Amino acid sequence: MVRRNKGEDGMDVCKGQGFFSFAPASCIRYTDVGMQVLSFVEIHNKHSLGLLNLFVNNSANSKRLMKINQVKFKTKNDIRQYIDSFQAGSYDFHVIFCDKRFITDPELNSLYEKVFSGSLLMGCSTAGEVGEKAFSEHSFVLTSVKLEKTTVKKEVFHLRGPQDSYEAGKTLAEKLQAPNLRYVLLLSDGIQVNGTRLMEGINAILDQHVNVSGGLAGDDGEFVKTYVANEHNSFASHCVAALGFYGDAIETASGSYGGWDSFGIDRLVTKSHENIVYEIDGQPALQLYKSYLAEKAAELPGSALFFPLEMRTSENAEVLVRTILGVNENDNSLTFAGNIPEGSYVRLMKTNVNRLIDGAEKASSIIKETMENTPGLVFTVSCVGRKIVLKQLTQDEIDAVAEAFDNNVVFAGFYSYGELSKFKGKRGCDLHNQTMTVVGISET
């Protein structure tokens, strides 16, 4: 448990008082005002673990019951020193979003398993991290949450490959299902999964009132191997993990928005199998797609991130965005991040940075319109393709989300290979691509 010595005007935490066992000669002062997120005001020792920030969201005078700690690190040594003395049992669950190098390191992976033993650890490798309302790369973000009235339960499924995706979703949903289940946070391997089939399995079991959101793990854009925290609280590939939240005290809402514009005419998918499209309007899919890209076709598959497809399974269906992951010159096919059934309608899409940032703001506005209470914790899951388009302006879309909420809201998130969220007012959860997906969580 984080121990606090608090006076009337605030709280002084120094080495030797039981809060941190590192940072020689360092002293950190907090000010506790209402429900305000407390952050570092002063760190006298500049070498104190390279700790970038810590949030403590735990005012006793607030109606909100969640207590949240968040730390962010950039080096293995910093992580090891902090985690080694961390009291994980003081919290109900933890979430780690981090660069894969902090997962593939055997020493750190063993340390996670040891320190978080007996705790519920969610987390995954990423293509970029969000913590302390800031975007970062090659970092480690740990968010720990203590709940007062809500119970949580974690289940894990190990995939042999994408063919197990539907069974994974169905099995996890069956294990979590209960009359008082209200929300599921879902994190999946980003390579060895068919995200569409995973969500079909979830939707086949869970009731309409259960909110589901999350994302597919990343590996910094390499698309080789991704990792998710397993049942042993170490990280492994071929893994899907789900955390269920139970009880009437918890309130959640999800919002997802892209900011992409479709152009051109509707095209009919005339031949496909799951996430591989062979023909559009009776023409080879790759050949038709290249004709749209002109000189950009030479840069495939990388240039496809700038031109995803809008997809509707019928004329009146909700629009989904599908990103191309690969091209096959031998059979002229396109491989997408989610399924595109035969008979679907597709159109090419394009965007600019302003539209993407506006989309992030709209995703957060859905949360504000839907939730009765201001969230204490907000998870963001954005697509790696958005990061590639936004480049140095990636922080701007995080700012657009953060500005929609009170200053005391804690943010945690990552850049993903697929976003999982409901459409507003629609039953079930879908796989999205090229969106900013936001979920707000409040306990009252």
C-alpha positions in Angstrom: 0.0 0.0 0.0 1.2 3.5 -0.8 1.6 5.1 2.6 1.0 8.8 3.0 1.8 11.2 5.7 -0.6 14.1 5.2 -0.8 17.4 7.0 -3.4 20.1 6.8 -1.7 21.9 3.9 -0.6 18.8 1.9 1.7 15.9 2.0 5.5 15.6 2.1 7.0 12.3 1.0 10.7 11.8 1.5 13.1 8.9 1.4 12.8 6.8 4.5 9.2 7.5 5.1 7.9 4.4 3.5 6.7 5.8 0.1 9.8 5.2 -2.1 13.0 3.3 -1.4 14.9 5.1 -4.1 15.9 8.6 -5.1 18.5 9.5 -2.5 18.1 13.0 -1.1 14.8 13.4 -3.0 11.7 14.9 -1.5 8.4 15.2 -3.3 5.6 17.5 -2.2 2.0 16.9 -3.1 -1.0 19.2 -2.7 -4.4 17.5 -2.0 -7.2 19.7 -3.3 -10.6 18.0 -3.8 -10.4 15.3 -6.4 -7.4 16.8 -8.2 -4.8 14.4 -9.7 -1.7 14.9 -7.7 1.6 15.3 -9.6 5.2 15.9 -8.9 5.8 19.5 -8.0 9.5 19.2 -7.2 12.2 16.5 -7.5 15.5 17.6 -6.0 17.4 14.6 -7.3 17.4 14.7 -11.1 18.6 11.1 -11.3 15.7 9.6 -9.2 15.0 6.7 -11.4 14.1 8.8 -14.5 10.5 8.7 -13.1 8.5 11.0 -15.4 5.4 11.3 -13.4 3.1 9.8 -10.8 -0.6 10.4 -10.4 -2.4 9.7 -7.1 -6.2 10.1 -7.5 -7.6 9.4 -4.0 -9.2 12.4 -2.3 -11.4 11.2 0.6 -13.7 14.2 0.0 -14.7 13.0 -3.5 -17.7 11.0 -4.5 -15.5 9.0 -6.8 -14.2 5.9 -5.2 -11.3 4.8 -7.5 -7.8 5.4 -6.3 -5.3 5.4 -9.2 -1.5 5.5 -9.3 0.4 5.9 -12.5 4.1 5.8 -13.3 6.0 6.1 -16.5 9.6 5.0 -17.2 12.1 5.0 -20.1 14.8 2.6 -19.0 15.1 -1.0 -17.8 17.0 0.0 -14.7 14.3 2.4 -13.7 11.5 -0.2 -14.1 13.5 -2.8 -12.2 14.1 -0.6 -9.2 10.6 0.6 -8.9 8.8 -2.7 -9.6 11.1 -4.7 -7.3 9.8 -2.8 -4.2 6.3 -2.2 -5.5 3.4 -3.3 -3.3 1.1 -4.7 -6.0 -1.3 -6.2 -3.5 -2.5 -2.8 -2.5 -4.5 -2.5 -5.7 -7.3 -4.5 -7.4 -5.8 -4.5 -10.8 -2.9 -3.1 -12.8 -2.4 -2.3 -16.5 1.0 -2.1 -18.3 1.3 -0.6 -21.7 4.9 -0.7 -22.9 7.5 -1.1 -25.6 8.2 -4.8 -26.4 11.8 -4.5 -25.2 10.5 -4.3 -21.6 8.6 -7.5 -22.2 11.1 -9.6 -24.1 13.7 -9.0 -21.5 13.7 -12.2 -19.4 14.7 -10.5 -16.2 11.9 -8.0 -16.3 9.3 -10.6 -17.4 10.3 -12.8 -14.5 10.1 -9.8 -12.2 6.5 -9.0 -13.3 5.5 -12.5 -12.6 7.0 -12.4 -9.1 5.8 -8.9 -8.0 2.3 -9.2 -9.5 1.8 -12.7 -8.1 -1.7 -12.8 -6.5 -2.7 -9.6 -8.4 -4.6 -9.0 -11.6 -2.3 -7.7 -14.3 -3.5 -6.6 -17.7 -1.2 -5.2 -20.4 0.3 -5.6 -23.8 3.2 -4.5 -26.0 2.4 -1.5 -28.1 3.2 0.8 -31.1 3.3 3.8 -28.7 2.2 4.5 -25.2 -0.1 7.1 -23.5 0.4 8.0 -19.9 0.2 11.3 -17.9 -1.9 12.7 -20.8 1.2 12.4 -23.0 2.2 10.3 -26.0 5.5 8.6 -25.8 7.4 5.8 -27.6 9.7 3.1 -26.2 8.4 3.7 -22.7 6.7 1.8 -19.9 3.4 3.0 -18.3 2.0 1.2 -15.2 -1.5 2.2 -14.0 -2.7 0.7 -10.7 -6.3 0.9 -9.6 -8.0 0.4 -6.2 -11.8 -0.1 -6.3 -14.2 0.3 -3.4 -17.4 -1.4 -4.5 -16.5 -3.1 -7.8 -15.1 -6.6 -8.2 -12.9 -7.7 -11.0 -12.0 -11.0 -12.6 -9.4 -11.9 -15.3 -9.6 -14.7 -17.8 -7.0 -15.7 -20.4 -7.2 -17.7 -23.7 -4.2 -19.1 -25.6 -4.5 -19.0 -29.4 -2.9 -21.6 -31.7 -3.5 -19.1 -34.5 -6.2 -16.9 -36.0 -8.4 -19.9 -36.5 -9.1 -20.0 -32.8 -10.3 -16.4 -32.6 -14.1 -17.0 -32.4 -13.6 -19.8 -29.8 -11.4 -17.4 -27.8 -14.0 -14.7 -27.7 -16.8 -17.2 -26.9 -14.8 -18.9 -24.1 -13.7 -15.7 -22.4 -17.3 -14.4 -22.5 -18.7 -17.6 -21.1 -16.2 -17.5 -18.2 -16.9 -13.8 -17.4 -20.6 -13.8 -17.9 -22.7 -13.1 -14.8 -25.9 -11.0 -14.1 -23.9 -8.2 -12.6 -21.1 -8.0 -15.3 -21.0 -4.4 -16.5 -17.7 -4.0 -18.4 -15.0 -6.0 -20.1 -11.5 -4.7 -20.9 -10.1 -6.9 -23.7 -6.5 -7.1 -24.9 -5.4 -9.5 -27.6 -2.4 -10.6 -29.5 -2.2 -8.3 -32.6 -0.8 -10.7 -35.1 -2.1 -14.2 -34.3 -5.8 -13.2 -34.2 -8.7 -12.4 -36.4 -10.2 -9.5 -34.6 -13.5 -9.7 -36.3 -14.0 -13.3 -35.3 -12.8 -12.6 -31.8 -15.6 -10.0 -31.4 -18.2 -12.3 -33.0 -17.4 -14.8 -30.2 -17.7 -12.2 -27.5 -21.0 -10.8 -28.9 -22.5 -14.3 -29.2 -22.5 -14.6 -25.4 -22.5 -11.3 -23.6 -25.7 -9.4 -22.9 -26.4 -6.0 -24.6 -25.9 -4.0 -21.5 -22.3 -5.2 -21.1 -19.8 -2.7 -22.5 -16.6 -4.2 -24.1 -13.6 -2.3 -25.3 -9.9 -2.7 -25.8 -7.4 -3.3 -28.5 -4.9 -5.5 -30.3 -1.3 -5.4 -29.1 1.5 -3.9 -31.2 5.2 -4.3 -31.7 6.3 -0.8 -32.7 5.1 -1.3 -36.3 7.2 -4.3 -37.0 4.2 -6.7 -37.4 6.2 -9.7 -36.3 5.3 -10.7 -32.7 3.1 -9.1 -30.0 2.6 -9.8 -26.3 -0.2 -9.8 -23.7 -0.1 -10.3 -20.0 -1.1 -13.9 -19.3 -2.6 -15.8 -16.3 0.9 -15.9 -14.7 1.3 -12.1 -15.0 4.2 -12.5 -17.3 3.9 -11.6 -21.0 3.4 -14.1 -23.9 2.4 -14.1 -27.6 -0.7 -15.9 -28.9 -2.6 -14.6 -25.9 -6.0 -12.9 -25.3 -6.8 -11.5 -21.8 -10.1 -10.2 -20.6 -10.9 -8.3 -17.3 -14.5 -8.3 -16.2 -15.9 -5.5 -13.9 -18.9 -6.5 -11.7 -21.4 -4.5 -9.7 -23.7 -1.5 -10.0 -21.1 1.0 -8.8 -19.2 0.9 -12.0 -20.1 3.1 -15.0 -18.4 3.0 -18.3 -18.9 4.3 -21.8 -17.0 3.9 -25.1 -16.6 6.2 -28.1 -14.8 5.5 -31.3 -14.3 7.9 -34.2 -12.0 8.0 -37.2 -11.9 11.3 -39.1 -11.4 9.7 -42.5 -13.4 10.8 -45.6 -14.6 8.3 -48.2 -14.4 9.3 -51.9 -15.3 7.7 -55.2 -18.1 5.3 -55.9 -19.3 2.3 -53.9 -17.6 -0.9 -55.0 -18.9 -4.4 -54.4 -16.7 -7.1 -53.0 -17.3 -10.1 -55.3 -14.7 -12.5 -53.9 -13.2 -12.7 -50.4 -12.5 -15.1 -47.5 -12.6 -13.6 -44.1 -9.9 -10.8 -44.1 -8.5 -11.5 -47.6 -10.2 -9.8 -50.6 -9.5 -11.3 -54.0 -12.0 -9.4 -56.3 -13.8 -6.0 -56.2 -16.4 -5.5 -58.9 -15.2 -8.6 -60.5 -11.7 -7.2 -60.9 -8.5 -8.3 -59.1 -8.5 -6.4 -55.8 -4.8 -5.4 -55.8 -4.9 -4.2 -59.4 -7.9 -2.0 -58.7 -6.4 -0.6 -55.5 -3.2 0.3 -57.3 -5.1 2.2 -60.0 -6.4 4.5 -57.2 -3.0 5.0 -55.6 -1.1 5.9 -58.8 2.6 6.6 -57.9 1.9 5.7 -54.3 1.3 2.1 -55.4 5.1 1.6 -55.5 5.2 2.1 -51.8 2.8 -0.6 -50.9 2.0 -2.0 -48.3 3.2 0.9 -46.3 1.3 3.5 -48.3 -1.9 1.7 -47.7 -2.0 3.1 -44.1 -2.8 6.5 -45.8 -5.7 5.0 -47.8 -7.8 2.5 -45.8 -11.2 1.3 -47.1 -14.7 2.2 -45.8 -16.8 -1.0 -45.5 -20.5 -1.6 -45.0 -21.8 -5.2 -45.0 -25.1 -3.8 -46.4 -26.4 -0.5 -47.7 -27.8 0.5 -44.4 -25.1 -1.0 -42.1 -22.8 0.9 -39.9 -19.5 2.0 -41.5 -16.3 0.3 -40.4 -12.8 1.2 -41.5 -10.5 -1.5 -42.7 -6.7 -1.1 -43.0 -4.6 -3.1 -45.4 -1.9 -5.2 -43.7 -0.4 -6.9 -46.8 -0.6 -7.4 -50.5 -0.1 -10.6 -52.6 1.3 -10.0 -56.0 0.8 -13.6 -57.0 -3.0 -13.7 -56.7 -3.6 -9.9 -56.6 -5.3 -10.1 -53.2 -5.4 -7.6 -50.3 -5.1 -8.7 -46.7 -7.0 -6.5 -44.2 -6.8 -6.1 -40.4 -10.5 -7.3 -40.1 -12.9 -9.3 -42.2 -14.5 -8.0 -45.4 -17.3 -10.4 -46.3 -18.4 -11.0 -49.9 -21.3 -8.7 -50.8 -19.9 -5.8 -48.8 -19.6 -2.3 -50.2 -16.2 -0.6 -50.0 -14.9 2.9 -50.8 -11.5 4.4 -50.7 -10.7 6.8 -47.8 -8.3 9.7 -47.2 -7.6 12.1 -44.4 -5.5 15.0 -43.1 -4.1 15.7 -39.7 -6.8 18.1 -38.7 -9.6 15.6 -39.5 -7.8 13.0 -37.4 -7.5 15.3 -34.4 -11.2 16.3 -34.8 -12.0 12.6 -34.8 -10.2 12.1 -31.5 -12.2 15.0 -30.0 -15.5 13.5 -31.2 -14.6 10.1 -29.7 -14.2 11.7 -26.3 -17.4 13.8 -26.7 -19.4 10.5 -27.0 -18.2 9.6 -23.5 -19.2 13.0 -22.1 -22.7 12.7 -23.7 -23.2 9.1 -22.5 -21.8 9.0 -18.9 -23.8 10.4 -15.9 -20.6 10.8 -13.8 -17.2 12.2 -14.8 -14.8 9.3 -15.3 -11.8 8.9 -13.0 -9.9 6.8 -15.5 -9.9 7.0 -19.3 -8.3 4.4 -21.6 -7.4 5.4 -25.1 -6.6 3.0 -27.9 -5.6 4.6 -31.2 -4.4 3.0 -34.4 -0.7 2.8 -35.4 -1.8 4.1 -38.8 -3.0 7.4 -37.2 0.4 7.8 -35.5 2.2 7.3 -38.9 -0.1 10.0 -40.5 0.1 12.4 -37.6 3.9 12.0 -37.0 5.1 14.9 -34.7 1.4 15.9 -34.2 0.5 12.7 -32.5 0.4 14.5 -29.2 -2.3 16.8 -30.6 -4.9 14.0 -30.7 -4.1 13.0 -27.1 -4.6 16.6 -26.2 -7.9 16.7 -28.0 -9.2 13.8 -25.9 -7.8 15.1 -22.6 -9.3 18.6 -23.1 -12.7 17.1 -23.1 -12.4 16.0 -19.5 -11.6 17.4 -16.1 -8.0 18.0 -15.2 -8.2 15.2 -12.5 -8.9 12.4 -15.0 -6.1 9.9 -15.3 -5.3 8.7 -18.9 -3.7 5.4 -19.9 -3.5 4.0 -23.4 -1.6 2.7 -26.4 -1.2 2.7 -30.2 -2.6 -0.6 -31.5 -3.1 -2.9 -34.4 -6.9 -2.7 -34.0 -9.4 -1.0 -31.7 -12.3 -2.7 -30.0 -15.4 -0.7 -29.2 -19.1 -0.5 -29.5 -20.9 1.8 -31.9 -23.0 4.2 -30.0 -26.4 2.6 -29.3 -25.5 -0.6 -31.0 -25.4 -4.1 -29.5 -22.1 -5.8 -29.3 -18.5 -4.7 -29.9 -16.7 -4.4 -33.2 -13.2 -4.3 -34.5 -12.2 -0.9 -35.8 -9.2 0.3 -37.7 -7.7 3.8 -38.0 -9.9 5.1 -35.1 -9.3 6.8 -31.8 -11.2 4.7 -29.3 -11.9 6.1 -25.8 -13.5 4.4 -22.8 -14.4 6.2 -19.6 -14.6 4.4 -16.2 -16.2 5.8 -13.1 -17.0 4.2 -9.7 -19.5 6.0 -7.4 
